[in-house]
Amino acid sequence: MEASKLIESSHEIHLLYQNGNFESCHEKLQDLQKGVTKVDRAHISSEVFSKLCSVLKTEVDKWTECNDYIPELENLNIVSTLLCCIRNSFAHCTHTQDLVSGTPTFLDPVLSCIRWTVTSPLSASTSQDDISEAYDALASSCITCLGNLVAANPTSRKLVWPLVTPFLSSVLAFRKWKVAQMGCVFLHHCILEPSIKNQFVQSADLANILDSLASLYHHESNFACFVLFCLRLLLTSDAVLEQHWVNLGHQTQHLCLDVLGHIVDEPADVACPPPSTETVVFLKQQFKTVSDLILRTHASYEADHEVTVVTALLRFLNTVASSDQFRQILQNDTSLLITSVYLLRCIQDIGESGNNAFTPLSSAEVNITEGDINAHPAFGFKCDLIRLIASLVYRNTENQDKVRELDGLMLLLGQTRFDQRNPLIKENAVFALRNLLEDNPQNQQVIADLNMQGIAPNEGLRELGMVAEVGQDGKISVRQVRHNGNQPRYQDDDAEL
């Protein structure tokens, strides 16, 4: 279809609509929707938009006259297909984007239709009838049209953004999550503009927007990645978390921490800089404030969303502590180190007090299923805590000495025991001890002065039918032992270690 033919088609569509021949009007719109993709969009005349938007305005004006108005099925289909025609004209064409966004008689009907769609009574409907299906198709057409209008076009973004923000939260909270995720595409396009982003992060509604994004993240689709793109841009803006943290849901806080951790872990991105020092300091303070909440989970295997934020904070601090850019910020806070050592000791003491969620679990103990262990918020927490201590003392003599003063060397030596609840805890404890002893003669002397008291119980050896012993010469050896009943009999076979 040639560009000139589009003008003829638009006139015909307008005339058919005025005459009430909605079926033929819809068929012509379907032909136009395909035709728009086959022409040079830069040559599409404003007359095409004039006729299409005239039909759109007439129809939407009827919808907005009454709050509970429900359009007929054929009218919903006409508007949905009409918006698809307009949407397709925007693809890779700043000419049509600028034409519509800069012409109020074109833009206003489009935005009025979108506003009505995301706020109408049908938006809350859960029925599966033809009207609801047509309405869902309309919602999809509305939001994709909005996204295409501002794609790669700073001018249209700045014109359209202030007109959409009053109902943006309704778009992102739309009941059909795929449509809401399409709204994230629009949001991402707009906040790529620094001026828009800086204005948006000051919005009083930002916490609700972040909560909506977090809810959408858990649904997989082709648009789910834009949820993360939006979060990356927003969370690295100045003071966003500091201002809105207390108003965020626990699920949102958790996701924000994971996103920031990935940003710190990845190479620098011009469009998405690392979090600010103020944000890191703020989250460090949050961990010190709420970290002891983990202790209340010792007697329960129920998930606790507030506690999962504590575990996410700890993972984030570990990521930050492994970064040369941020490690010193954490190392300079002695109270963070004291909190970490204190918390590790509390967990250790509670675990030794009886059979609870902090009691080390050997591979031989099967009274709790693997799923129960992994689902508990304290799973891996002690191991992560040791990792943090290891980073805080890394080549930092003052912190190395502080751990010794807190009797932390003996505490960490006690963590070199297999624990299903804390995979790799032995390896992390050894790494922490290595960092504590490096270039620190006093800490090295503490270890050197230790005397052997015996051999700690070793469930791994016991399961293999072996036992470790200390000989008269002070050397440790292992030997196989005889088993009673139906167990296979092993010959004594000393093996020196």
Secondary structure, DSSP 8 states (H G I E B T S, - for coil): --HHHHHHHHHHHHHHHHTT-HHHHHHHHHHHHHHHTTS-GGG--HHHHHHHHHHHHHHHHHHHHSTT----HHHHHHHHHHHHHHHHHHTT-HHHHHHHHT-HHHHHHHHHHHHHHHHSGGGG----SHHHHHHHHHHHHHHHHHHHHHTT-HHHHHHHHHHHGGGHHHHHT-SSHHHHHHHHHHHHHHHTSHHHHHHHTT-TTHHHHHHHHHHHHTS-STTHHHHHHHHHHHHTSTTHHHHHGGGS-HHHHHHHHHHHHHHHHS---SSS----HHHHHHHHHHHHHHGGGGGGGTT--S--HHHHHHHHHHHHHHHHHT-TTTHHHHHT-HHHHHHHHHHHHHHHHHHHTSSSTTS---TT--SS-HHHHHHSTTTTHHHHHHHHHHHHTTT-HHHHHHHHHTTHHHHHHTT-S--TTSTTHHHHHHHHHHHHHTT-HHHHHHHHT---------HHHHHTTEEEEE-TTS-EEEEE----TTS-------EE-
